[in-house]
Amino acid sequence: MLTLPALIAHPGVVLAGATDLRPEALQRFSEEFGAPGYATLDELLQDETIDAVYIATPHDLHAVQTLAALRAGKHVLVEKPMATSVEDCLAMAGAAREAGLALIVGPSHGFDEQVRTAASLVASREFGQVRMVTALNFTDFMFRPRRPEELDPARGGGVVFSQAAHQIDVVRRLVGSPVTGIRAVTANWDSQRPSDGAYTALMTFEGGAAASLSYSGYAHYDSDELLGWISELGQTKDPELYGQARRQLARIGTEGEQSAKAARTYGGDGPRSAKAPHHEHFGFIIVSCEKADMKLLPTGIEIYENERRIFHPIAPPKVPRAAVLEEFVAAVAGRPTGLHDGQWGLETMACCRALIMSSSQGTDVDPRKIITDLQVENFK
Amino acid sequence: MLTLPALIAHPGVVLAGATDLRPEALQRFSEEFGAPGYATLDELLQDETIDAVYIATPHDLHAVQTLAALRAGKHVLVEKPMATSVEDCLAMAGAAREAGLALIVGPSHGFDEQVRTAASLVASREFGQVRMVTALNFTDFMFRPRRPEELDPARGGGVVFSQAAHQIDVVRRLVGSPVTGIRAVTANWDSQRPSDGAYTALMTFEGGAAASLSYSGYAHYDSDELLGWISELGQTKDPELYGQARRQLARIGTEGEQSAKAARTYGGDGPRSAKAPHHEHFGFIIVSCEKADMKLLPTGIEIYENERRIFHPIAPPKVPRAAVLEEFVAAVAGRPTGLHDGQWGLETMACCRALIMSSSQGTDVDPRKIITDLQVENFK
């Protein structure tokens, strides 16, 4: 639902078919877009008018569906997390490369306009080298309506795959060099929703930069207050609605939770979300370069230089998440973009895995080594 | 100068003598307090009317002067950092213990009233176990007037000893259990002031809590904006004075820097600072317990519980830094307080050392091991 406006708006995209488990979603799709709704993915993949597939299914289906789509010769845009294991990501990235097909992982907040702008400023070296990134986000993630697998770590549930994947994408974009190590502690501290709901991590990069990433999905402090009460999705937020997610969840109960989640998906009876006046964001982020700090906001970038502080405004979004469609359509057309491709998604997933391993091992974990160890294993 | 109001205000303290290298400071002291100014520390320590000594000298003098004072039978209040090496701190803590004399390390922001209140709330377990602390502080530390040794890492210069000592004290107070490891990256990125000016660190604690600490002293982004523009010293701050520290420093030059620094010490010709309307603070701090987050402010504590958000106000300070004198006077009187004693200061210094070692080694460093290794070495 959140990416649909971008799909509709992009001149290079025609919605030519869809598949879903729910017949009512397929029926609505056919009515709205005049295109077939298929009962299974296999049937959809046999449709030769379809060039590319957008996969927005539960995390643990991403790998098998992406591989099937690539085998059928379709380009793929797959939601983050790319999959639930590094092994799967390696297979997906490899399959796309071998088939010469586009594979883009997104949307994620790594595509946010202010991230893109700040990353360009870092890359320009206008403010010297990037040395430190400080990122924190305190949300109600754990108390939004969830399908059971979203809270099941074995199926890619919890905040590391869903949320660290965003924060890592953002920080990787900003620093622009490979991650050399992650030291992290994950935490699971609500017996009602037993899954990793928070983490704190220190990331190191080639070239010496370091990043601090903190995240809590336990709906207490809300760091959107540091972003002018603009929500993650770019909507204006009312700070007086404190505790709303937790209260709603308590009111609707476990069964209500499933229908609330379903209502928010395509074909559900929930309202479509209003057009967001601001860009999306992923919490409070300071990028420290040698000669300036930058604070990323959904309205622009505050640049704190040696002598002056200036605000670099960013034009409001015409349509949310347009950047991911731009990148995907360019990749399908064979134009070089390559930013959030399969290799990128694989690396971000290796960082998520490293984050979890570091917490259980109590040491730094190098995400590059996770990937090369698997490559060696596969070669045997 | 910053602690003088608390020394004057405390009914248990009489300023009975002083020593300083500058005759004009001694003369002013005698005029103001009707007590002798001594040309050397040895002479002061021979004054049998003096029970206790407050040592506020450059960092690399703390150890030798503290040990001399303890040998002379004086109780000691020594500024942080306690010394410039863990070896020295071990000797100081041991000497105080053996002599049965009070040794308190302070003031530091670990004494701040909101830290004390939040630490009590954590210890009460009212909100369940403490799981995560997020602390960041972006200041102009590197561009305030400095004596040369304050920027010389070999003499305890740079932000780790001066500033991480505060942040570590705060976080240790809040969590209330021993530090088991530190993973950190320190950074030195201004060739005009070559010293560690920033760091980011992940600390782990017995019981499983973790803390993220980030600090930059490079005077770009100012995190006091997250504290209602109240300065570290509890004064109201004008956000329009952006870049003031750096501009002043450029204007006065290296020689001007030395006289500017001297003007701010006792006997200098700088103005005495105005009474602060708010408590001191050390940046943005969120304490995450199982059932609530707490945000520490110089005016009180925002408590974000499961269902409600409440503000727990803290009465404004009657006199700044009163808490350190309360603790010191109590310790001198033999009453158990023991919070910021020699052992505490030793442990905080071991954390500072661990932070630096972790950055150069690229691994976790256990501050407890730094201390026990030295004890074994000393025993040989």
Interface residues (C-beta under 8 A of the other chain):
Chain A: G128 Q129 R131 M132 T134 L136 F138 G181 R183 A184 V185 A187 W189 D190 A198 T200 A201 L202 T204 G208 A210 A211 S212 S214 S216 Y218 A219 H220 Y221 D222 L226 Y242 G243 R246 R247 I286 S288 E290 A292 D293 K295 E302 Y304 E305 N306 E307 R308 R309 G362 T363 D364
Chain B: G128 Q129 R131 M132 T134 L136 F138 G181 R183 A184 V185 A187 W189 D190 A198 T200 A201 L202 T204 G208 A210 A211 S212 S214 S216 Y218 A219 H220 Y221 D222 L226 Y242 G243 R246 R247 I286 S288 E290 A292 D293 K295 E302 Y304 E305 N306 E307 R308 R309 G362 T363 D364
